[in-house]
Amino acid sequence: MNARLNARLDGAQPSTDYAALRRNREYAGLNRVLLDLVPAGSGPAVLDVGCGDGAVSEQLLQRDPTMALTGVDPDPELLGAARARLGDRARFAEGDASSVARLFPAGSFDTVVLANCIHLVPDLVGALAAIGQVLTAGGRLVFNSAFYAGAETPADLPLYAELVGTARRTATARGLSLARSAGGRPAGLRRTAEDYRAALEAAGYAGVVVAERTFTLGPRFLAALCSTPMFASAALPGIGRHQAAELLTETLTQLYERTPFTISRRCVYFTATRP
């Protein structure tokens, strides 16, 4: 790896979860725009669904230290990291978007936030309905996703195709067996912005507002993306996630050394209210 690329990818090591992506500064920038949609100054009760290690929860509290913040995540290890990060400034519970109505009384929260994790929710309408139950009347749901049908710009599709195709050829040349991917892209990545709007309306929300932003992202973002189970397993099915991430990052390095690049990626933002 040359010095220029090494500087750009420093710290973006392959992992078997979403840690590298959460640490990525460019990825964090996508979520900062989302936080602008959260009311500040009134000390509302806020629920951070899919809070992970508490990075977004911490940013919410930095913006408004008076809010009563609760984080929910299905991963006990990440919840432990969130508790260590925030201490008694927030409370946490183990669960996912679909379980919040069982975890909390109806009307517990003024605002619910899902920061770039809605595409991981399998039963979208069911989860949105559960979230609606724990929102107060007039309460606000805000979420975003940079992983949906339309996030990649047409100009960058050849780069993604070359990245995955080259990594697959390398895997085969090294004697690794790729599984046949029958399902294609995960269901959450096939959803469109219109699918999310329709799901919100089906779950009974009103005042739906949609906005799309385009961000310019460098190879560190792609390296972090390659480390996620979502991307690595879909790109190289049948290979262990860690090994798949290593192969993809190795291929990314080769492509960047040949021709340095950036990519453009869209992120969609939603706000909606519970009537």
Secondary structure as GFF3:
##gff-version 3
##sequence-region A 1 275
A	DSSP	alpha_helix	3	9	.	.	.	ID=ss1
A	DSSP	alpha_helix	19	23	.	.	.	ID=ss2
A	DSSP	alpha_helix	25	35	.	.	.	ID=ss3
A	DSSP	beta_strand	45	49	.	.	.	ID=ss4
A	DSSP	alpha_helix	55	63	.	.	.	ID=ss5
A	DSSP	beta_strand	68	73	.	.	.	ID=ss6
A	DSSP	alpha_helix	76	86	.	.	.	ID=ss7
A	DSSP	three_ten_helix	87	89	.	.	.	ID=ss8
A	DSSP	beta_strand	90	94	.	.	.	ID=ss9
A	DSSP	three_ten_helix	97	99	.	.	.	ID=ss10
A	DSSP	alpha_helix	100	103	.	.	.	ID=ss11
A	DSSP	beta_strand	109	114	.	.	.	ID=ss12
A	DSSP	three_ten_helix	118	120	.	.	.	ID=ss13
A	DSSP	alpha_helix	124	134	.	.	.	ID=ss14
A	DSSP	beta_strand	135	145	.	.	.	ID=ss15
A	DSSP	three_ten_helix	154	156	.	.	.	ID=ss16
A	DSSP	alpha_helix	157	173	.	.	.	ID=ss17
A	DSSP	alpha_helix	187	190	.	.	.	ID=ss18
A	DSSP	alpha_helix	193	202	.	.	.	ID=ss19
A	DSSP	beta_strand	206	217	.	.	.	ID=ss20
A	DSSP	alpha_helix	219	226	.	.	.	ID=ss21
A	DSSP	alpha_helix	229	235	.	.	.	ID=ss22
A	DSSP	alpha_helix	241	258	.	.	.	ID=ss23
A	DSSP	beta_strand	263	273	.	.	.	ID=ss24
###
